[in-house]
């Protein structure tokens, strides 16, 4: 699978709001950080954390604006359109940094300001 399709498949997994599908991309001992929230360590705790976030939104649609790859690191610059629980749509830019261990993400770091989502 080429890298752009791989990134798009991560976005589709997120947009499905299926935490089990999302963590298929992660290693068992992954580190996950979402914005300025504390790190979550491990695949199962990450699944639970992400499932909790999914319960706070009505939906999402991720776009790939650009990406870079060097060694075992992939950087995804994107935009997400969140649908809030009140039905309002909010666009937010982000950058994800993935450190890979083989084909799985070992470190999933999201740089985003989600304040507009909850304003």
Phi, psi and omega per residue, in radians:
X1 nan 2.309 3.113
X2 -1.315 2.816 -2.975
X3 -1.083 -0.728 -3.124
X4 -1.087 -0.713 3.117
X5 -1.161 -0.634 3.105
X6 -1.104 -0.818 3.115
X7 -1.086 -0.793 3.120
X8 -1.043 -0.616 3.130
X9 -1.203 -0.562 3.034
X10 -1.131 -0.808 3.106
X11 -1.014 -0.736 3.133
X12 -1.152 -0.650 3.099
X13 -1.106 -0.752 3.104
X14 -1.104 -0.821 -3.075
X15 -1.155 -0.317 3.070
X16 -1.333 -0.197 -3.091
X17 0.993 0.590 3.133
X18 -1.961 1.756 -3.067
X19 -1.083 -0.611 3.120
X20 -1.133 -0.708 3.104
X21 -1.140 -0.701 3.131
X22 -1.048 -0.825 -3.036
X23 -1.289 -0.089 3.031
X24 -1.078 -0.363 3.139
X25 -1.483 -0.137 -2.986
X26 -1.830 2.593 3.014
X27 -1.312 2.800 -3.113
X28 -1.067 -0.572 -3.089
X29 -1.853 0.564 -3.071
X30 -1.121 2.801 2.968
X31 -2.036 2.241 -3.108
X32 -2.173 2.226 3.078
X33 -2.314 2.230 -3.092
X34 -1.996 1.839 -3.137
X35 1.070 -2.318 -3.113
X36 -1.665 0.292 3.110
X37 -1.369 2.760 3.103
X38 -1.095 2.691 3.077
X39 -1.088 2.574 2.990
X40 -2.006 2.313 -3.081
X41 -1.970 2.150 3.081
X42 1.808 2.625 -3.072
X43 -1.127 -0.806 -3.091
X44 -1.191 -0.833 3.065
X45 -1.058 -0.588 3.092
X46 -1.165 -0.741 3.087
X47 -0.996 -0.801 -3.115
X48 -1.144 -0.712 3.119
X49 -1.097 -0.842 -3.116
X50 -1.137 -0.695 3.095
X51 -1.049 -0.682 3.088
X52 -1.100 -0.750 3.099
X53 -1.119 -0.755 3.138
X54 -1.002 -0.569 3.108
X55 -1.241 -0.218 -3.118
X56 -1.669 -0.064 -3.110
X57 -2.245 2.767 3.080
X58 -1.522 -0.397 -3.139
X59 2.999 3.061 3.089
X60 -2.692 2.717 3.053
X61 -2.447 1.994 -3.093
X62 -1.681 2.497 3.058
X63 -2.155 2.569 3.000
X64 -1.689 2.034 3.054
X65 -1.570 -0.649 3.122
X66 -2.911 2.919 3.025
X67 -2.712 2.727 3.102
X68 -2.350 2.655 -3.129
X69 -2.446 2.297 3.059
X70 -2.564 2.072 -3.111
X71 1.035 -2.190 -3.128
X72 -1.711 0.375 -3.122
X73 -2.066 2.335 3.061
X74 -2.147 2.333 3.089
X75 -2.016 2.222 -3.135
X76 -2.034 1.992 3.007
X77 -1.651 2.190 -3.059
X78 -2.593 -3.109 3.044
X79 -2.364 2.403 3.088
X80 -2.087 2.346 2.988
X81 -1.785 1.911 3.086
X82 -1.532 2.505 2.904
X83 -1.844 2.038 3.134
X84 -1.289 2.935 3.135
X85 -1.139 -0.398 3.085
X86 -1.498 0.057 3.108
X87 1.592 -0.212 3.127
X88 -1.227 2.459 3.118
X89 -1.751 2.436 -3.103
X90 -2.357 2.210 3.085
X91 -1.666 2.335 -3.131
X92 -2.407 2.296 3.042
X93 -1.434 2.692 3.133
X94 -2.695 2.866 2.935
X95 -2.321 2.249 3.044
X96 -1.895 2.404 3.021
X97 -2.049 2.175 3.117
X98 -1.981 2.210 2.945
X99 -1.814 2.134 -3.014
X100 -1.713 2.604 2.943
X101 -2.152 1.689 -2.993
X102 1.212 -2.171 -3.125
X103 -1.715 0.022 -3.106
X104 -1.862 2.639 3.132
X105 -1.471 2.133 3.135
X106 -1.610 -0.695 3.060
X107 -2.181 2.162 3.139
X108 -2.088 1.787 -3.053
X109 -1.981 2.085 -3.101
X110 -1.872 2.130 3.074
X111 -1.838 1.859 -3.017
X112 -2.706 2.631 2.984
X113 -1.988 1.766 -3.089
X114 -1.535 0.178 -3.126
X115 -0.943 -0.721 3.134
X116 -1.076 -0.470 -3.138
X117 -1.149 -0.625 -3.039
X118 -1.870 0.162 -3.125
X119 -1.291 nan nan
